[in-house]
Amino acid sequence: MPLTGSSSPARSILPGSTLGILGGGQLGGMFAAAARRMGYRVEVISDVADCPAARLCDRLHVGRYDDPDFLAAAARGLDVVTFEFENVPATAAHALAAVVPVRPDPEVLFITQDRAREKSFLEKYGFACVPHRVVRSSAELTTACAQLGRPAVLKTAAFGYDGKGQRWLGEGDDPATAWHELGGNAPAGPREFVVESWLDFDCEISVVAARGLDGTTAAFAPTRNIHSRHILDVSSTPATLSAAVQAEAVSLTQRILKTLGVVGVACVEFFVTRDGRILVNEIAPRTHNSGHLTIEACETSQFEQQVRAVCGLPLGSTLQIAPAAMANLLGECWFDQTGGLQEPDWAAALSLPGVCLHLYGKSEPRQGRKMGHLTALGPTVIEAVERVTQARRLACRH
């Protein structure tokens, strides 16, 4: 039986209804655009007014995620709520669920927003992951490093993404120093960490999939992901892996969504080892950066699929139309070699065939901040990657 969800039938939520989204980032904005195109109203619940989703929704609610009165007021008039980011308090999702259906269930958010709880879930249900230990003190970290060996990676259990809250531990590194640098000694610092063995993997892949109210699942083809400074840099599909590895990744993703009881879209990130094993890295209980290329590359985008799933509609086709690649546009693209601000050369980037530009409407470019992305289609995945990376070089003048 799934961990969450109800066995009682639920009605479909049809166009003309009002959908809520918890969080106002770019994933919420792209969800809102897909939902409004399908005839839905969209209201965003955010803790900041200047957010990417604000300009794409019908109404914006701004308040504190720990204010139950604000959340209850925001939920009134909504037909369903979903979320676009796991780093919001699970208590906020539970408060909304007292008023309106929340999909995926708040318990899915609770499990996947914390690395220690997520690892416990994976181990309990037999999903292979990287060797690790949960540690709660500098002394426990030292012991764990001795057991796991070096190199290793120390990660905060909660509120870490895009490389935030992580520290590499090489042979000569002092565990106590790493513990201190990640805030382990601070009075209000993290109380729990996960330390993982460093894996000499062949590649990283991810699978975005949806699960409907009726339990049906639909998965997109795996994407191959390349990271730079712990931030996703380029995703491409087909993933140029054996059919057996890709099929296993899709099957594992569908099993994880079923076990969690997800209703909505989620993404599972995997390491593929040099001997062909597949290990779960992380679960994102929402649409995913690596799935942005589905907007151009697939019959149904991940964002339309999210709308369909949470509204109880039939899931759309995940058939891929053409090979595709996506490249993130970070804030660095808005700075010249001397550190001065510059506007990227969009005309040059868009002069290449098959290239599409998506900007998120963020007001201030910063180093490492995701400002948008480029997608390119091509006759082969190699050509799609070449096009999108060339387009980015032209845009950023690098």
C-alpha positions as CSV (number, residue, x, y, z in Angstrom):
1,M,0.0,0.0,0.0
2,P,1.2,3.5,-0.7
3,L,2.4,5.5,2.3
4,T,0.0,8.3,1.5
5,G,-3.3,8.9,-0.3
6,S,-6.9,7.8,0.0
7,S,-8.7,4.9,-1.5
8,S,-11.9,6.9,-1.9
9,P,-12.7,8.2,-5.4
10,A,-12.1,11.9,-6.1
11,R,-13.7,14.0,-8.8
12,S,-11.7,15.5,-11.6
13,I,-11.0,19.2,-11.2
14,L,-11.9,20.7,-14.6
15,P,-10.8,23.8,-16.5
16,G,-12.4,26.9,-15.0
17,S,-11.4,25.8,-11.5
18,T,-8.8,27.5,-9.3
19,L,-5.4,25.9,-8.6
20,G,-3.1,26.9,-5.8
21,I,0.7,26.5,-5.8
22,L,2.8,26.7,-2.6
23,G,5.9,28.6,-3.6
24,G,6.5,31.4,-6.1
25,G,9.7,30.3,-8.0
26,Q,10.2,29.6,-11.6
27,L,8.7,26.1,-11.4
28,G,5.6,27.6,-10.0
29,G,5.6,30.2,-12.9
30,M,5.9,27.5,-15.6
31,F,3.1,25.5,-13.8
32,A,0.9,28.6,-13.8
33,A,1.6,29.2,-17.5
34,A,0.6,25.6,-18.4
35,A,-2.5,25.7,-16.2
36,R,-3.8,29.0,-17.5
37,R,-3.3,27.8,-21.1
38,M,-5.6,24.9,-20.2
39,G,-8.2,27.3,-18.8
40,Y,-7.5,27.2,-15.1
41,R,-7.2,30.1,-12.7
42,V,-4.0,30.0,-10.6
43,E,-3.2,31.5,-7.3
44,V,0.3,31.6,-5.8
45,I,1.0,31.3,-2.1
46,S,4.5,32.8,-1.4
47,D,6.5,34.4,1.4
48,V,7.8,37.1,-1.0
49,A,6.0,39.4,-3.4
50,D,8.8,39.7,-6.0
51,C,8.8,36.1,-7.3
52,P,8.8,34.7,-10.8
53,A,5.3,33.2,-10.5
54,A,3.8,36.5,-9.5
55,R,3.6,37.8,-13.1
56,L,2.1,34.5,-14.4
57,C,-0.7,33.9,-11.9
58,D,-4.2,35.3,-11.4
59,R,-3.7,36.2,-7.8
60,L,-0.7,36.3,-5.4
61,H,-1.0,35.7,-1.6
62,V,2.0,37.0,0.3
63,G,2.5,36.0,3.9
64,R,4.4,33.8,6.3
65,Y,4.5,30.0,5.8
66,D,4.2,29.6,9.6
67,D,1.0,31.7,9.8
68,P,-1.9,29.3,9.9
69,D,-4.4,32.2,9.5
70,F,-2.7,33.4,6.4
71,L,-2.6,29.9,4.9
72,A,-6.3,29.2,5.7
73,A,-7.3,32.5,4.1
74,A,-5.2,31.8,1.0
75,A,-6.7,28.3,0.7
76,R,-10.3,29.5,0.6
77,G,-11.7,29.3,-2.9
78,L,-9.0,26.9,-4.2
79,D,-9.9,23.5,-5.6
80,V,-6.5,21.9,-5.1
81,V,-3.0,23.0,-4.1
82,T,0.4,21.6,-5.2
83,F,3.9,22.8,-4.5
84,E,6.9,23.8,-6.6
85,F,9.7,23.6,-4.1
86,E,10.4,21.2,-1.2
87,N,12.1,23.8,1.0
88,V,8.9,25.1,2.4
89,P,7.7,23.9,5.8
90,A,5.7,20.7,5.7
91,T,3.5,22.2,8.4
92,A,2.4,24.8,5.8
93,A,1.3,22.0,3.5
94,H,-0.5,20.3,6.4
95,A,-2.3,23.6,7.3
96,L,-3.5,24.0,3.7
97,A,-4.6,20.4,3.6
98,A,-7.0,21.1,6.4
99,V,-8.9,23.3,4.0
100,V,-8.3,22.0,0.5
101,P,-6.7,18.9,-1.1
102,V,-2.9,19.1,-1.4
103,R,-1.2,17.0,-4.0
104,P,1.2,15.4,-3.5
105,D,0.3,14.7,0.1
106,P,2.1,16.8,2.7
107,E,3.7,13.6,4.0
108,V,5.5,13.2,0.7
109,L,7.0,16.7,1.2
110,F,7.9,15.8,4.8
111,I,9.9,12.7,3.7
112,T,11.6,14.2,0.7
113,Q,12.6,17.6,2.1
114,D,15.0,15.9,4.6
115,R,17.9,13.8,3.4
116,A,17.9,11.6,6.6
117,R,14.2,10.8,6.3
118,E,14.5,10.3,2.6
119,K,17.4,7.8,3.0
120,S,15.4,6.0,5.7
121,F,12.5,5.6,3.3
122,L,14.8,4.3,0.5
123,E,16.4,1.8,2.8
124,K,13.1,0.6,4.3
125,Y,11.6,-0.2,1.0
126,G,14.7,-1.7,-0.6
127,F,15.8,1.1,-3.0
128,A,19.6,1.1,-3.4
129,C,21.3,4.3,-2.6
130,V,24.9,5.5,-1.8
131,P,26.4,4.2,1.4
132,H,25.9,6.8,4.1
133,R,25.4,7.6,7.8
134,V,23.2,10.0,9.6
135,V,25.3,12.0,12.1
136,R,24.3,14.4,14.9
137,S,27.6,15.5,16.3
138,S,31.2,16.1,15.2
139,A,32.3,12.9,17.0
140,E,29.7,10.9,15.1
141,L,30.9,12.4,11.9
142,T,34.5,11.4,12.7
143,T,33.3,7.8,13.3
144,A,31.2,7.8,10.2
145,C,34.2,8.9,8.0
146,A,36.3,6.1,9.5
147,Q,33.6,3.6,8.6
148,L,32.7,4.9,5.1
149,G,36.2,5.9,4.1
150,R,37.4,9.0,2.2
151,P,36.6,10.9,0.2
152,A,33.1,11.6,1.5
153,V,30.5,14.3,1.3
154,L,28.9,15.9,4.3
155,K,25.4,17.3,3.7
156,T,22.9,19.1,5.9
157,A,19.8,16.9,6.2
158,A,17.4,19.7,5.5
159,F,17.1,22.7,3.2
160,G,19.9,21.9,0.8
161,Y,19.7,22.3,-3.0
162,D,22.0,23.2,-5.9
163,G,25.1,22.4,-3.8
164,K,24.1,24.4,-0.8
165,G,24.7,22.8,2.6
166,Q,27.4,20.5,1.3
167,R,31.1,20.0,2.2
168,W,33.7,17.7,0.5
169,L,35.8,15.7,2.9
170,G,39.1,14.6,1.4
171,E,41.8,12.4,3.0
172,G,43.4,15.3,4.8
173,D,40.3,17.2,5.8
174,D,39.3,17.6,9.4
175,P,35.7,16.4,10.1
176,A,35.4,18.8,13.0
177,T,36.2,21.7,10.7
178,A,33.7,20.6,8.1
179,W,31.1,20.2,10.9
180,H,31.8,23.8,12.0
181,E,31.7,25.3,8.5
182,L,28.2,23.8,7.8
183,G,26.9,25.3,11.1
184,G,26.9,22.2,13.2
185,N,28.2,24.2,16.2
186,A,25.9,27.1,15.8
187,P,23.1,27.5,18.4
188,A,20.5,27.7,15.6
189,G,22.4,25.6,13.2
190,P,21.4,22.2,11.6
191,R,20.9,19.4,14.1
192,E,21.3,16.5,11.7
193,F,23.6,15.8,8.8
194,V,24.1,13.0,6.2
195,V,27.6,11.9,5.3
196,E,27.9,9.9,2.1
197,S,30.7,7.9,0.5
198,W,32.1,9.5,-2.6
199,L,31.0,7.5,-5.6
200,D,33.2,7.3,-8.7
201,F,30.1,7.0,-11.0
202,D,29.9,6.9,-14.7
203,C,27.1,9.5,-15.1
204,E,24.1,11.1,-13.4
205,I,20.6,10.7,-14.8
206,S,17.1,11.7,-13.7
207,V,13.6,10.5,-14.5
208,V,10.6,12.8,-14.3
209,A,7.3,10.9,-13.9
210,A,3.7,11.5,-13.0
211,R,1.2,9.5,-11.0
212,G,-2.5,10.2,-11.3
213,L,-5.3,10.0,-8.8
214,D,-6.2,6.5,-10.2
215,G,-2.7,5.2,-9.7
216,T,-1.6,5.3,-13.3
217,T,2.0,6.4,-14.0
218,A,3.7,8.0,-17.0
219,A,7.4,8.6,-17.2
220,F,9.5,10.7,-19.4
221,A,12.7,9.3,-20.9
222,P,15.7,9.5,-18.7
223,T,17.9,12.6,-19.1
224,R,21.7,12.6,-18.7
225,N,22.8,15.5,-16.5
226,I,26.1,17.3,-16.2
227,H,26.7,19.5,-13.1
228,S,29.1,22.4,-12.6
229,R,29.9,23.6,-9.1
230,H,27.1,21.3,-7.8
231,I,24.4,23.1,-10.0
232,L,22.8,21.4,-12.9
233,D,24.5,22.7,-16.1
234,V,23.2,20.7,-19.1
235,S,20.6,18.0,-19.4
236,S,20.1,15.9,-22.6
237,T,17.9,13.1,-23.9
238,P,18.0,10.4,-25.2
239,A,20.5,9.7,-22.4
240,T,22.8,7.5,-24.5
241,L,22.7,4.6,-22.1
242,S,21.8,1.0,-22.7
243,A,18.1,0.2,-23.0
244,A,18.3,-2.0,-19.9
245,V,19.7,0.8,-17.7
246,Q,17.1,3.3,-18.9
247,A,14.3,0.8,-18.4
248,E,15.5,0.0,-14.9
249,A,15.6,3.8,-14.0
250,V,12.1,4.3,-15.3
251,S,10.8,1.2,-13.4
252,L,12.5,2.4,-10.1
253,T,11.0,5.8,-10.5
254,Q,7.5,4.5,-11.0
255,R,7.9,2.2,-8.0
256,I,9.1,5.0,-5.8
257,L,6.2,7.2,-6.8
258,K,3.8,4.4,-6.1
259,T,5.4,3.6,-2.7
260,L,5.3,7.2,-1.6
261,G,1.7,7.5,-2.9
262,V,2.6,10.5,-5.0
263,V,-0.3,12.2,-6.9
264,G,1.4,14.7,-9.1
265,V,4.9,14.9,-10.7
266,A,8.2,13.9,-9.1
267,C,11.7,13.4,-10.2
268,V,14.2,10.8,-9.1
269,E,17.9,11.5,-9.6
270,F,20.3,8.5,-10.0
271,F,24.0,7.7,-10.1
272,V,24.9,5.1,-12.8
273,T,28.1,3.3,-11.7
274,R,30.8,2.2,-14.0
275,D,29.6,-1.4,-13.6
276,G,26.0,-0.5,-14.6
277,R,24.4,-0.3,-11.2
278,I,21.8,2.4,-10.6
279,L,21.7,4.1,-7.2
280,V,19.1,6.6,-6.0
281,N,20.6,10.0,-5.2
282,E,17.6,12.2,-4.4
283,I,13.9,12.5,-4.8
284,A,12.3,15.8,-5.8
285,P,8.5,15.8,-5.1
286,R,7.8,18.2,-7.9
287,T,8.7,19.1,-11.5
288,H,12.5,19.3,-12.1
289,N,15.1,21.4,-13.8
290,S,16.2,18.5,-15.9
291,G,12.6,18.2,-17.2
292,H,12.4,21.7,-18.7
293,L,13.3,20.3,-22.1
294,T,10.0,18.5,-22.2
295,I,8.3,21.8,-23.0
296,E,9.7,21.6,-26.5
297,A,10.8,18.0,-26.8
298,C,7.7,16.0,-25.7
299,E,4.0,15.8,-26.6
300,T,3.2,16.8,-23.0
301,S,5.4,19.0,-20.9
302,Q,6.2,18.1,-17.3
303,F,4.2,21.2,-16.2
304,E,1.0,20.2,-18.2
305,Q,1.5,16.7,-16.7
306,Q,1.6,18.2,-13.2
307,V,-1.7,20.0,-13.9
308,R,-3.3,16.8,-15.3
309,A,-2.1,14.7,-12.4
310,V,-3.2,16.9,-9.5
311,C,-6.5,17.6,-11.2
312,G,-7.4,14.0,-11.7
313,L,-7.3,14.2,-15.5
314,P,-5.8,11.5,-17.8
315,L,-2.1,11.7,-18.0
316,G,-0.7,13.0,-21.2
317,S,1.7,11.2,-23.7
318,T,5.4,11.5,-22.7
319,L,6.5,10.6,-26.3
320,Q,9.6,12.5,-27.2
321,I,9.3,14.5,-30.5
322,A,13.0,15.0,-31.1
323,P,16.4,14.8,-29.3
324,A,16.9,17.7,-27.0
325,A,19.2,19.4,-24.6
326,M,18.8,22.1,-22.0
327,A,21.4,24.5,-20.6
328,N,20.9,26.6,-17.5
329,L,21.5,30.4,-17.6
330,L,23.0,31.5,-14.4
331,G,23.6,35.0,-13.2
332,E,27.2,35.0,-14.4
333,C,25.8,35.4,-17.9
334,W,24.8,39.0,-17.0
335,F,28.3,40.0,-16.0
336,D,31.3,40.8,-18.3
337,Q,34.9,39.7,-17.8
338,T,35.5,42.7,-15.5
339,G,32.5,42.0,-13.3
340,G,30.3,44.8,-14.8
341,L,26.7,44.2,-15.8
342,Q,25.9,43.3,-19.4
343,E,22.7,42.2,-21.2
344,P,23.2,38.8,-22.8
345,D,23.2,38.7,-26.5
346,W,19.9,36.9,-27.0
347,A,19.8,37.6,-30.8
348,A,23.0,35.7,-31.3
349,A,21.8,32.8,-29.2
350,L,18.5,32.6,-31.0
351,S,20.1,32.8,-34.5
352,L,20.9,29.1,-34.1
353,P,18.3,26.6,-35.4
354,G,16.1,24.8,-32.9
355,V,17.0,27.0,-29.9
356,C,14.3,28.4,-27.5
357,L,14.8,30.9,-24.7
358,H,13.1,30.9,-21.3
359,L,13.7,33.7,-18.8
360,Y,12.2,33.6,-15.4
361,G,11.7,37.3,-14.7
362,K,14.0,37.5,-11.7
363,S,14.9,41.1,-11.0
364,E,18.5,40.7,-9.9
365,P,21.2,38.5,-11.5
366,R,23.6,37.0,-9.0
367,Q,26.4,34.5,-9.2
368,G,25.0,31.0,-9.2
369,R,21.3,32.2,-9.5
370,K,19.2,30.4,-12.1
371,M,17.9,33.2,-14.3
372,G,16.5,31.1,-17.2
373,H,17.4,28.3,-19.5
374,L,17.9,27.5,-23.2
375,T,16.6,24.4,-24.9
376,A,17.7,23.1,-28.3
377,L,16.3,20.4,-30.5
378,G,18.4,18.6,-33.0
379,P,18.5,15.6,-35.3
380,T,20.7,13.8,-32.7
381,V,21.3,14.4,-29.1
382,I,25.0,15.2,-29.7
383,E,23.9,18.0,-32.1
384,A,21.3,19.3,-29.6
385,V,24.0,19.5,-26.9
386,E,26.3,21.3,-29.3
387,R,23.6,23.8,-30.3
388,V,22.5,24.6,-26.8
389,T,26.0,25.1,-25.4
390,Q,27.0,27.2,-28.4
391,A,23.8,29.3,-27.9
392,R,24.8,29.9,-24.3
393,R,28.3,30.9,-25.2
394,L,27.0,33.4,-27.7
395,A,24.5,34.8,-25.3
396,C,27.0,35.1,-22.5
397,R,29.7,36.4,-24.8
398,H,32.2,33.9,-23.2
